């Protein structure tokens, strides 16, 4: 399953993907209009901050609270370099923790890995 997932990630990340082309054209248009750039940055800041705060409020509740916080940071990271660096740091940490957890789980099961239907 990981090969299929990686292929889907690569396809979504490709520069030729229709959504990426649309976003590049939109971003180029915003860059040509200084007032729109200010408005765009403000809207991204408000949206990203709102999503992150909602995620923080949801952390003690059952559900994807931390995932929503990380989504808010990722939204902020599209426009603000500091938030982008924080998102990359979180991504590295989460990748390391995930790899550690999987290896620990495999050792506990005696080296045999079982794949569930949801993976």
C-alpha positions in Angstrom: 0.0 0.0 0.0 2.8 2.4 0.6 3.9 2.3 -3.1 0.3 3.4 -4.1 0.3 6.1 -1.5 3.7 7.4 -2.6 2.5 7.5 -6.2 -0.6 9.5 -5.2 1.5 11.9 -3.3 3.9 12.3 -6.2 1.0 12.9 -8.6 -0.6 15.5 -6.3 2.8 17.2 -5.8 3.6 17.4 -9.5 3.8 20.9 -11.0 1.5 19.8 -13.9 -1.4 19.0 -11.6 -4.4 21.1 -12.5 -4.9 22.5 -9.0 -1.2 23.5 -8.8 -1.5 25.2 -12.2 -4.6 27.1 -11.0 -2.9 28.2 -7.8 0.3 29.4 -9.7 -1.9 31.5 -12.0 -3.8 32.9 -9.1 -0.7 33.7 -7.2 0.9 35.4 -10.2 -2.3 37.6 -10.5 -2.1 38.5 -6.8 1.6 39.4 -7.2 0.7 41.8 -10.0 -1.7 43.8 -7.8 0.0 45.2 -4.6 -3.3 45.9 -2.9 -4.6 42.4 -3.6 -1.3 41.0 -2.2 -1.9 42.9 1.1 -5.5 41.6 1.2 -4.4 38.1 0.3 -1.7 38.0 3.1 -4.3 39.3 5.6 -6.9 36.7 4.6 -4.3 33.8 4.7 -3.2 35.0 8.2 -6.7 35.2 9.5 -7.8 31.9 8.0 -4.6 30.0 9.2 -4.8 31.5 12.7 -8.5 30.7 12.9 -8.0 27.1 11.9 -5.1 26.7 14.3 -7.1 28.2 17.2 -10.1 26.0 16.5 -7.7 23.0 16.4 -6.3 24.0 19.8 -9.8 24.2 21.2 -10.5 20.7 19.9 -7.3 19.1 21.3 -8.9 18.0 24.6 -11.9 16.6 22.8 -11.9 13.3 20.9 -11.1 13.8 17.3 -8.4 15.3 15.1 -7.5 18.4 17.2 -3.8 18.3 16.6 -4.3 17.5 12.9 -6.4 20.7 12.6 -3.7 22.7 14.4 -1.0 21.4 11.9 -3.4 22.3 9.1 -3.6 25.8 10.4 0.2 26.1 10.6 0.4 24.7 7.0 -2.0 27.3 5.8 0.1 30.0 7.5 3.2 28.5 6.0 2.0 29.2 2.5 2.6 32.9 3.0 4.8 33.4 6.1 8.3 32.0 6.2 8.4 31.4 10.0 5.2 29.3 9.9 6.7 27.4 6.9 9.8 26.6 8.9 7.7 25.5 11.9 5.6 23.3 9.6 8.7 21.6 8.1 10.1 21.1 11.6 6.8 19.5 12.7 6.8 17.3 9.6 10.3 16.0 10.3 9.4 15.3 13.9 6.2 13.5 13.1 7.9 11.4 10.4 10.6 10.4 12.9 8.1 9.5 15.5 6.0 7.6 13.0 9.0 5.5 11.9 9.9 4.8 15.5 6.4 3.7 16.3 6.2 1.4 13.3 9.5 -0.2 14.1 8.5 -0.6 17.7 5.2 -2.2 16.7 7.0 -4.6 14.3 9.5 -5.7 17.0 6.6 -6.2 19.4 4.8 -8.5 16.9 7.9 -10.5 16.3 8.8 -9.0 13.0 5.6 -9.9 11.2 3.7 -7.0 9.9 0.0 -7.2 9.6 -1.7 -4.7 7.3 -5.2 -3.7 8.2 -7.9 -3.0 5.6 -7.8 0.8 6.4 -4.1 1.2 5.6 
